[in-house]
Amino acid sequence: MEIAILSSAYFGPVQWYQKLNRYDKCLIERYDHFVKQTYRNRCIIMTTQGPQSLTVPIEKFEALKCPMKDVRISDHGNWKHLHWNALMSAYGESPFFEFYTDDIRPFFEKQWKYLYDFNWEITEKVCELLDLRPHIEPTDEYLAPCRHDFRDVIRPKHPLPDEGFLPRKYYQVYGQKYGFVANLSILDLLFNEGNEAIFYL
């Protein structure tokens, strides 16, 4: 059995979901330290102005480092409203946005305390919408680096090489303006390809 380790992700990129689809089992790390500028609390979508990062604000923690499982979401800045409006603006004209609205909108209406729990619920829902049935488990301790460890590989800035990631071109709303942009949030693939999205993972 091939096991992969992933960081928690907020509507993770296509690469992240590709790992869920390709490995026998994926462990989603709860005990790694929260790191800024990662997919743990941000996703990247495509807008009329180009790629845009949406970031979930977190509460400050006293220690220098905080385990991912203890990171709390902040309600500062009405971020849920801003994120949902950004998604409507970016994907309102995409082929499948309205089809998935009732499934995705609740994530921007309910109150969430911990980022890890929020991301876990998102992962379960997105897998359901993709008709993806991965074997995923949260970790119960910090895991040392191993062969299929993607915690530092899949990140928005300075990603490490990943020979196993095979980005495949698909229709994007703003493709004529910007060309194809690979590895955006899974929402980009879902809203643009609908039921066909699973074939790009």
C-alpha positions as CSV (number, residue, x, y, z in Angstrom):
1,M,0.0,0.0,0.0
2,E,1.4,3.4,-1.0
3,I,0.7,6.1,1.6
4,A,1.0,9.8,1.1
5,I,1.2,12.7,3.6
6,L,-0.5,15.9,2.8
7,S,-0.9,19.2,4.7
8,S,-4.4,20.4,5.4
9,A,-5.7,22.6,2.5
10,Y,-8.4,25.2,2.0
11,F,-10.0,24.2,-1.3
12,G,-6.6,22.8,-2.2
13,P,-5.1,23.0,-5.7
14,V,-5.7,20.4,-8.4
15,Q,-2.3,18.8,-7.5
16,W,-3.4,18.2,-3.9
17,Y,-6.6,16.4,-5.1
18,Q,-4.6,14.4,-7.7
19,K,-2.7,12.9,-4.7
20,L,-5.9,11.9,-3.1
21,N,-6.9,10.1,-6.3
22,R,-3.5,8.4,-6.9
23,Y,-2.5,7.0,-3.5
24,D,-4.0,4.1,-1.7
25,K,-4.2,6.1,1.5
26,C,-3.6,9.8,2.3
27,L,-2.8,11.1,5.8
28,I,-3.7,14.7,6.4
29,E,-1.3,16.1,8.9
30,R,-2.9,17.6,12.1
31,Y,0.3,18.1,14.1
32,D,2.5,20.0,11.6
33,H,3.1,23.6,12.5
34,F,1.0,26.2,10.8
35,V,3.0,28.0,8.2
36,K,1.9,31.2,6.4
37,Q,1.9,31.5,2.6
38,T,0.7,27.9,2.2
39,Y,-2.5,26.2,1.0
40,R,-3.5,25.5,4.6
41,N,-5.5,28.7,4.7
42,R,-5.5,30.0,1.1
43,C,-6.6,29.0,-2.3
44,I,-6.0,30.6,-5.7
45,I,-8.8,31.3,-8.1
46,M,-8.8,32.8,-11.6
47,T,-10.6,36.2,-12.0
48,T,-11.0,38.7,-14.7
49,Q,-7.9,40.3,-13.3
50,G,-5.9,37.1,-13.3
51,P,-5.0,34.7,-10.4
52,Q,-6.2,35.9,-7.0
53,S,-5.4,34.4,-3.6
54,L,-8.2,34.1,-1.1
55,T,-6.9,33.8,2.5
56,V,-8.8,32.6,5.6
57,P,-7.7,34.8,8.5
58,I,-6.5,33.1,11.6
59,E,-6.3,34.2,15.2
60,K,-2.9,35.0,16.6
61,F,-1.3,32.3,18.7
62,E,1.0,33.0,21.7
63,A,3.7,30.4,21.0
64,L,6.2,30.8,18.1
65,K,4.7,27.7,16.5
66,C,1.2,26.3,16.6
67,P,0.1,22.8,15.6
68,M,-2.4,22.9,12.7
69,K,-5.1,21.2,14.8
70,D,-5.1,24.2,17.2
71,V,-5.2,27.0,14.6
72,R,-8.4,29.0,15.1
73,I,-10.3,30.8,12.4
74,S,-10.8,34.6,12.9
75,D,-14.0,36.3,11.9
76,H,-12.1,39.5,11.3
77,G,-12.9,41.4,8.2
78,N,-16.1,39.6,7.1
79,W,-13.9,37.2,5.1
80,K,-16.6,34.6,4.3
81,H,-18.7,37.3,2.5
82,L,-15.7,38.5,0.6
83,H,-14.6,35.0,-0.4
84,W,-18.1,34.0,-1.6
85,N,-18.5,37.3,-3.6
86,A,-15.1,36.7,-5.2
87,L,-16.1,33.2,-6.2
88,M,-19.4,34.5,-7.7
89,S,-17.6,37.2,-9.6
90,A,-14.9,34.9,-10.9
91,Y,-17.1,31.8,-11.7
92,G,-20.6,33.1,-12.1
93,E,-20.4,32.7,-15.9
94,S,-18.6,29.3,-15.7
95,P,-20.6,26.3,-17.0
96,F,-21.2,24.6,-13.6
97,F,-21.1,27.3,-10.9
98,E,-24.9,27.3,-10.4
99,F,-25.0,23.5,-10.3
100,Y,-22.6,23.5,-7.3
101,T,-23.8,26.7,-5.5
102,D,-25.9,24.9,-2.9
103,D,-23.0,22.6,-2.0
104,I,-20.3,25.2,-1.7
105,R,-22.1,28.3,-0.3
106,P,-22.7,26.8,3.2
107,F,-19.0,26.9,3.8
108,F,-19.3,30.7,3.8
109,E,-22.3,30.8,6.0
110,K,-21.6,28.5,8.9
111,Q,-19.3,29.5,11.8
112,W,-16.1,27.4,12.1
113,K,-13.8,27.4,15.0
114,Y,-10.7,25.4,13.9
115,L,-9.1,25.7,10.5
116,Y,-8.3,22.0,10.3
117,D,-11.9,21.0,10.9
118,F,-13.1,23.5,8.3
119,N,-10.6,22.2,5.7
120,W,-11.6,18.6,6.5
121,E,-15.3,19.2,5.9
122,I,-14.4,21.0,2.6
123,T,-12.3,18.0,1.5
124,E,-15.1,15.6,2.2
125,K,-17.6,17.6,0.3
126,V,-15.3,18.3,-2.7
127,C,-14.5,14.5,-2.9
128,E,-18.2,13.8,-2.9
129,L,-18.8,16.3,-5.7
130,L,-15.9,14.9,-7.7
131,D,-17.1,11.3,-7.1
132,L,-13.7,10.7,-5.6
133,R,-13.5,8.1,-2.9
134,P,-10.1,8.4,-1.3
135,H,-9.0,6.7,1.9
136,I,-8.1,9.7,4.0
137,E,-7.2,9.9,7.7
138,P,-6.2,12.6,10.1
139,T,-2.9,12.0,11.8
140,D,-2.7,11.4,15.5
141,E,0.9,12.5,15.9
142,Y,3.5,14.4,13.9
143,L,4.8,12.2,11.1
144,A,8.5,12.3,10.1
145,P,9.2,13.0,6.5
146,C,8.8,9.9,4.3
147,R,9.0,8.9,0.6
148,H,5.6,10.2,-0.4
149,D,5.6,13.3,1.8
150,F,4.0,16.3,0.0
151,R,3.7,18.7,2.9
152,D,6.5,20.9,1.5
153,V,6.1,20.0,-2.1
154,I,2.6,21.4,-2.7
155,R,2.7,25.1,-1.8
156,P,1.8,28.3,-3.7
157,K,5.3,29.8,-3.4
158,H,8.5,27.9,-4.2
159,P,7.0,24.5,-4.6
160,L,9.4,21.6,-4.6
161,P,9.7,19.4,-7.7
162,D,6.9,16.9,-8.2
163,E,7.5,14.5,-11.1
164,G,4.2,12.8,-10.3
165,F,2.1,15.9,-10.9
166,L,0.6,15.9,-14.3
167,P,-1.4,19.1,-15.0
168,R,-3.8,18.5,-17.8
169,K,-5.3,21.4,-19.8
170,Y,-9.1,21.9,-19.3
171,Y,-11.5,24.7,-20.2
172,Q,-11.2,27.9,-18.2
173,V,-13.5,30.8,-18.3
174,Y,-10.7,33.3,-18.9
175,G,-8.5,31.0,-20.9
176,Q,-8.7,33.2,-24.0
177,K,-7.4,36.1,-22.0
178,Y,-4.7,34.5,-19.9
179,G,-4.1,31.1,-21.5
180,F,-4.4,28.0,-19.4
181,V,-3.3,28.4,-15.8
182,A,-2.4,25.1,-14.1
183,N,-2.9,24.1,-10.5
184,L,-5.5,26.6,-9.4
185,S,-8.0,25.7,-6.6
186,I,-10.0,22.6,-7.2
187,L,-13.0,24.9,-7.4
188,D,-11.7,26.2,-10.8
189,L,-11.7,22.7,-12.2
190,L,-15.1,21.8,-10.6
191,F,-16.9,25.0,-11.8
192,N,-15.4,24.7,-15.3
193,E,-15.7,20.9,-15.9
194,G,-18.4,19.7,-13.6
195,N,-18.8,15.9,-13.7
196,E,-15.8,15.6,-16.0
197,A,-13.5,17.1,-13.4
198,I,-12.5,13.6,-12.1
199,F,-10.9,12.8,-15.4
200,Y,-8.3,15.5,-14.9
201,L,-7.0,14.1,-11.7
